[in-house]
Amino acid sequence: MFKSLNIAMKLVLSVALIVIVGMALLILIISNQVSSSIEYEAKSTISQASQSYANYMQGVLNESVALTKATAHSINQTLKEKDKVNIYVLEALFKNIFDSNSHSSYAFLYLEDTSILLDDLEFIDKRYKSADDSFGIVYFDDDLTQVGHVKSMQFSERFKNLPVVDKIKKSVKEANRNAIYFDMPMKLDFGRGEFLGINMAMALFDKKGKFYRCFGLYF
């Protein structure tokens, strides 16, 4: 059929075929370039977002570490200078520094040996004693965006049995007041809803270097 066409028609069809093939190739090339460009932009955006989030989390971690150390060092210094301490002094040190943290939702202070306290445990706040008569103070921050929203809650055995507490008990061999301990991220529920958190804690010592358990934060 193509042979029966005159030369003019053959030229028209040939040019038309070349144009169609050329357009198809051009569309294919452009599509590949656009796809590569979109993929590159997507990877770049994800990389930038990841880096930004990593920087944010680094800041969160640094702040929490600094405040955990500041609180533990303040309490340790108080215990180092005195044979016994009033519970309200511990409360003030503990609560005020915790309130300045804009990322930590919970903070706890656990004392296995309460002989360093001046107070009669029969008359202290019942929230500071667990069902098994263990002593500890727990605070939670009701509003991380503002100061003044820290509230106390009932101390329970779940704080005493946290993995980070067990890690400290097994690791502490001397009065190392600078070591900070971490848990792996885990899901927890302290009675106010489940959350994914990381716990960091430090050991507390008396003036003779005796280990009295720990202070920790969850964020």
Solvent accessible surface area in square Angstrom, and as a share of the most:
residue,aa,sasa,rsa
1,M,202,0.90
2,F,104,0.43
3,K,185,0.79
4,S,96,0.62
5,L,52,0.26
6,N,99,0.51
7,I,135,0.68
8,A,66,0.51
9,M,88,0.39
10,K,57,0.24
11,L,109,0.54
12,V,90,0.52
13,L,78,0.39
14,S,45,0.29
15,V,87,0.50
16,A,42,0.33
17,L,111,0.55
18,I,121,0.61
19,V,74,0.43
20,I,110,0.56
21,V,74,0.43
22,G,35,0.34
23,M,110,0.49
24,A,57,0.44
25,L,97,0.48
26,L,100,0.50
27,I,104,0.53
28,L,104,0.52
29,I,93,0.47
30,I,85,0.43
31,S,56,0.36
32,N,85,0.44
33,Q,116,0.51
34,V,74,0.42
35,S,65,0.42
36,S,67,0.43
37,S,60,0.38
38,I,110,0.56
39,E,93,0.42
40,Y,148,0.56
41,E,98,0.44
42,A,47,0.37
43,K,126,0.53
44,S,33,0.21
45,T,85,0.50
46,I,116,0.59
47,S,68,0.44
48,Q,126,0.56
49,A,60,0.46
50,S,62,0.40
51,Q,105,0.46
52,S,69,0.44
53,Y,134,0.51
54,A,53,0.41
55,N,89,0.46
56,Y,120,0.46
57,M,63,0.28
58,Q,97,0.43
59,G,38,0.37
60,V,8,0.05
61,L,61,0.31
62,N,80,0.41
63,E,53,0.24
64,S,0,0.00
65,V,31,0.18
66,A,58,0.45
67,L,32,0.16
68,T,0,0.00
69,K,68,0.29
70,A,42,0.33
71,T,1,0.01
72,A,0,0.00
73,H,71,0.32
74,S,34,0.22
75,I,1,0.00
76,N,2,0.01
77,Q,90,0.40
78,T,19,0.11
79,L,4,0.02
80,K,95,0.40
81,E,110,0.49
82,K,100,0.42
83,D,103,0.53
84,K,95,0.40
85,V,2,0.01
86,N,50,0.26
87,I,2,0.01
88,Y,141,0.54
89,V,57,0.33
90,L,1,0.01
91,E,30,0.13
92,A,49,0.38
93,L,48,0.24
94,F,0,0.00
95,K,79,0.33
96,N,103,0.53
97,I,35,0.18
98,F,3,0.01
99,D,27,0.14
100,S,66,0.43
101,N,2,0.01
102,S,52,0.33
103,H,47,0.21
104,S,0,0.00
105,S,34,0.22
106,Y,8,0.03
107,A,1,0.00
108,F,1,0.01
109,L,0,0.00
110,Y,4,0.01
111,L,2,0.01
112,E,95,0.42
113,D,40,0.21
114,T,35,0.20
115,S,64,0.41
116,I,6,0.03
117,L,10,0.05
118,L,110,0.54
119,D,32,0.17
120,D,79,0.41
121,L,48,0.24
122,E,139,0.62
123,F,172,0.72
124,I,20,0.10
125,D,52,0.27
126,K,177,0.75
127,R,105,0.38
128,Y,12,0.04
129,K,46,0.19
130,S,10,0.07
131,A,111,0.86
132,D,100,0.52
133,D,99,0.51
134,S,15,0.10
135,F,5,0.02
136,G,0,0.00
137,I,0,0.00
138,V,0,0.00
139,Y,10,0.04
140,F,21,0.09
141,D,10,0.05
142,D,67,0.34
143,D,38,0.20
144,L,58,0.29
145,T,120,0.70
146,Q,107,0.47
147,V,113,0.65
148,G,64,0.62
149,H,64,0.28
150,V,12,0.07
151,K,101,0.43
152,S,25,0.16
153,M,27,0.12
154,Q,84,0.37
155,F,1,0.00
156,S,30,0.19
157,E,38,0.17
158,R,117,0.43
159,F,2,0.01
160,K,56,0.24
161,N,102,0.52
162,L,6,0.03
163,P,67,0.42
164,V,0,0.00
165,V,1,0.00
166,D,60,0.31
167,K,85,0.36
168,I,0,0.00
169,K,82,0.35
170,K,151,0.64
171,S,50,0.32
172,V,30,0.17
173,K,183,0.78
174,E,128,0.57
175,A,39,0.30
176,N,71,0.36
177,R,51,0.19
178,N,103,0.53
179,A,27,0.21
180,I,40,0.20
181,Y,34,0.13
182,F,71,0.30
183,D,11,0.05
184,M,153,0.68
185,P,73,0.46
186,M,48,0.21
187,K,142,0.60
188,L,33,0.16
189,D,69,0.36
190,F,9,0.04
191,G,67,0.64
192,R,118,0.43
193,G,40,0.38
194,E,118,0.53
195,F,48,0.20
196,L,122,0.61
197,G,2,0.02
198,I,46,0.24
199,N,0,0.00
200,M,0,0.00
201,A,0,0.00
202,M,1,0.00
203,A,3,0.02
204,L,0,0.00
205,F,1,0.00
206,D,17,0.09
207,K,91,0.39
208,K,180,0.76
209,G,22,0.21
210,K,106,0.45
211,F,40,0.16
212,Y,11,0.04
213,R,32,0.12
214,C,1,0.00
215,F,1,0.00
216,G,0,0.00
217,L,2,0.01
218,Y,1,0.00
219,F,31,0.13
